Amino acid sequence: MTKLSVNINKIATLRNSRGGDLPNVVQFAKDVQRFGADGVTIHPRPDERHIRYQDAYDLKEVVYTEYNIEGNPIPKFIDMVLEIKPMQVTLVPDAIDAITSNAGWDTIKNKDFLVEVISEFNANGIRTSLFVDPELKQIEGAKNTGANRVELYTEAYAHQYNLGDKNAIKPYTECGQLALEIELGLNAGHDLSLDNIQFFREHVPELLEVSIGHALIHESLYLGIENVINMYKNKLKL
C-alpha cells in the first residue's frame, strides 16, 4: 500500500491569517496521525507565510510516523534539516516568490550542487527525495546525484485527467518503471485528489508515498478530516 503523508501547510496559513495559534499545527499533526495518516509533510518557505521554521522544530517532538520536510535547499533550510533530522527531506527548486511549487529540478544541470547537498543529508541518515518533472532523463539524473527517491510533480497529470485525458498518466507510468529498474524510490505530489488518486496509483504501482495537502484540506471542509484521510488510504490500496 502506498503511504499517505498529509501536508499541513494550509493549516498554518489559516492560523497565520488571524495572528493567533488556532488552528494549532502541532495538535493537527497529532490528529492526522491518529486518524491514520502515514506521515506529516511541511514546506517552510523563507517568508514563513504558512509553516514557520519554529513549527518545524515543534513538530519534531510529535511526529511519530514519517516526518517529511520539503523546501529549497538554501543555507537556512539545510541547517534546519540537519538539526531536526527528519526521516525524509524533499528538495524543491522553489523561487522565493513562488505561490506554490511549479517545476521540478533539472537534475542534470544542477548535478554538482545536488550531489553536495544530498551527500551531507545522507551522511546524517536523512533520506533525500528530489522533486522532478515526469521525464526519464530527470529520473536518471536524480539517480546520479545520490538521491534516495524522487517525487514526481503531478500537476500536469491532474489537470489533464480533469479534462478527461487519461493518457496523461503515460509519462508517470514510464518514470515509475525506470525508477524501479534503477532502484530509485518513487513518491508523487501536487494537485492529487480523491478524484484522481486511485487511477494514478493503479497505473504507477511502484509508488511508495504521496504527499497531499491542498486538496485534502479542501475535501475535509465538506467531508471531515478523519473521513477523508481514510478515503485516501482506501484508494491507495492495490
N, C-alpha and C positions, 0 to 999 in steps of 0.2 A: 504494500500500500504506500502511495506517495504521501509524504508528510506535509502537513499544513502549518505554515508559520504565519501568524497574524501580525500584520504591520499596524502599529498603534499610533502612527504619526497624526492621524486625523483626530484622535482623542486629545492629543496635546494642542492641536490647532483650536479645538473647541475650548479647552481650558484657557489658552492664552487670550482668547477673544474677550474674556471678562476680567483678566488680570488676577484671578484668584487661583485656587487649587482644585476646582471642580470642572469637569470630572478629574479624578486623581489617576494619573497614568500608572502609578505603581499598583494601586488597587485593581485597575483594569487589567494589567498584565497578570496579576494573580488570578483574576476571574476567568480570563480566556483560557488559561491553562487548566483551571478547574473544570471548565466547560468542555475540554477535550482537545484544545489546540496542542500541536506537537512542538511549537516553538513561538518565540516572540521576536519580531523584527522591528528595528528602529532605523531611521535615516536622518541623523542630525546634519543640519546644514550650517554654514558659517554664520548666517544671520539669526539662527535659532528661532525661526518663525513658527516652528512647531515643536519638535523634540529639542530639548536643550541638552547641552553637554552634561549638566548636572544630572539630568534624568538618566543618562546612560550609566552613570556611576550608581545611582539609586537603584536602578533595575537589576544591577548585578546581584544584589542580595536576595532577589525574589524570583528570578527566572531559573527554575529548576529543570525545565525542558531544554530546548536548544535556544541559545541566545545568539541572534544574528544582527550584527551592526553593519549597516550599509553606508557608503559615502565616498566622496572624492578623497584620495589619499594625500591631502595637504599635511604639512608637519603637525598641526594641532590634532588632526584626526588620527594620524599614525600614533602619536604619543598617547592619546586616549585609549586606543585599542590595545596598545602594548601594556598599559596599566590595568585595564579591565580583564583582558584575556578572555573574550567571548569564545564560544565554541566555533563560530564562523564569522569571518569578515567578508563582506561583498563589496568589491571595489567598483565604483561607478564614476564615469568621467563627466560629472555634472559641471556645467558652467555655474559661476557664483549666482547669477541672476535667473537660473532656470526655475520655472514654476514646479516642474516635476522632471524626472529623468526622461530624456528624449533621444538618446543614442547610446549605442554600446561602444566599447573600446575598439580602437584599431590596434589589435594585439601584435601586429607586425611592425607598424611604425613606432609603437611605444614599448617594444620588447625590452630594451635595456632598462628603462625606468621601472617597468613592471617586475622584471627579474629581481631588481634591487629591493623593491618594496616587499614582494612576496617572500623572498628568501628570509627577510627579517621576521615576518609573521610566522613562517613555517618553523623557524628556529625557536620560536616561543610557543610552539604547539597549537597555533591557531590555524584552523582550516580556512583556506582562501578561495573565494569564488570571484570570477570576473563577469561583469555584466556585458553581454555581447549581442550583436545583431545575429540573426539566423543565417549565417554564411559559413560555408565549410572552411574557407581559408582562415576565418577568425577562430574557429574551433581548433584548428591545427596550430594557429599562432598562440592560442591560450595554453595549449599543452607545452609549448616550447618556453613559456615563461615560468613554469614550475607550479602553476595554479593547480589546486586540487579539484576544482569544479568550475563550471561556467553557469551563469544564469541567463537563459535566453530571453531577450527583450520581445515581449509578446503583443505589443500594441498593434502591429500590422495584422497579426492573426485575428485579434479581437475585432478590429474594425471591419475586416473583410468577411469574417464569419457573420457579423451582424447584418451584412448586406446579402447574405445567402451564399457566399463564395466559400465552399468548404475545401476547395483546392488550396486555400491559403495555408493549410496545415502542412503542405508538402515540404517546404524548406525546414520546418521544425522536425519533421519525421526523419529527414536526411541527416540533420545535425545530431539527432538522438542516436542514430545508428553509428555515425562516425565517432561520437563521444564514447560509446560503448567499445568500439574497436580499439581506440587508443587509450582506454582506461582512464577516462576523464568523467568525473561525476557530473550529473546534469540537474540543474534547477531551472525554474522559469518564473517569470512575473511581469506584471504591468497590464492592467485592464482585463485580467482574467476575472470571471464572474460565475455565478451559478448557472447562467445561460450557456456559457461556452467551455467550462472547465472539464466536463465529462468527455466531450468529443476530443479535446486536446489530450487528455490522459489516455484515452483509448488508442490514439494514433502515435503517441510518444511513450511507449511502455518503459523506456529507460529512465523516465522522470523520477527523481528522488525526492524533490521538495518543490513546493510552490510558496511564494510569499504574496499574500493578498491583503490589501488594506482598504483602499477607497471603495471598491465595490462591496466588500464585506460589510463595511460600516453603513453604507447606503442601504443595503438589503436588510440589515439588522434594525434599522429605523422602523421598518414595516413588519418584520418577522420575528425580531428578538435575537439578541446576540448568541445565546446558548443554542437556540434552534438552528441558526444559520451556520454556526461552526460545525454542528453535526451533519447538516445537509451537505456541506463541502466534503467532509470526511467520507460520507457515503458515496459521493460522486467520484472520489479519488480511488475507490477500490476497483480492482480488476475482477 
